[in-house]
Amino acid sequence: RRQNKYFLAAFMLMLVYDTFGTFCWSAGLTIKWLSFFDAVYPYTIIFTAGPSLYLYIQTTIHPERVSSRLILKTYLPAIIDFGFRTCLLVYALLYHQLHTGGIPPGDIDGIYQPVAEALMVMVFWFYLVAAIRGFKRYEPDLADADQSMIAEYQLVKKWTRILLIVMVLIAIAWSLTIVGSMLFRIEGLAYFAPIEIILVIFTYWIGLKGYQHTRVVFVQQQKANKIYADALPPEETIACIGLLKKAMEADKLYLDPALTVNKLAEKLNINSRTVSAVLNRELKKGFSEFINEYRINEVKHR
């Protein structure tokens, strides 16, 4: 799931960059590096919005790793914009140093800007529609899944549906803003204030929903572990406790710095869920607390 987190982080980075830029110009705050980057690459970050959202949805419904080739292909609009703006920067430097004839770089920038604004919306809609189609077609096989897995899938499905609905509404508002500015020939950043305010609210909302989602998943997992632990036969629980103590006191597996509950369960030939359930119910400890007690005692002994 690491890629899934990275793509969501990339999407949030785009939002934060855009809203922070809005804050700067509306508050009259000047930051040199931000002003330079915004002047040279005004739309490159925004071009990543659709690709990041699409890849986040893809890795949410399909946990397998996305290839580097697909990532580059998906971010191609942003890469093209970055390349074009870099070439324009080089051309502008040469134009001012050599004083040669030709089209002034400012004129090229003036032509490209309205085109880029329209392309940004089109690219975002393209990847948003692709993400919605992929989400609608996704139906996992939950025949052999336990109750906790089904509950988590339903929670993820609900969250993803809400996210996509909100993104459609934002895309509509964004499209109306761009089309309105072109039809009525409105210039100036203040015209984009409504959509920017919506994005700020969305940034807070997604943060709060993410926190709530994490809490709900944690509580559900705790409940599922308790139900599972209560269903374990007493002899299986006693045997598991014996194996855990032997693994720590005799084999000293806690000395492995990369030890995880799954790795420990594999060495003991026990289900990892059984290990967690026994630790929580019988020993009243989490895995980290259980392992760290042995590690601290080892340090004291040494």
Summary of the structure (lengths in Angstrom):
residues: 302
radius of gyration: 26.6
end to end distance: 38.3
largest distance: 89.1
contacts: 794
relative contact order: 0.07
helix: 81%
strand: 0%
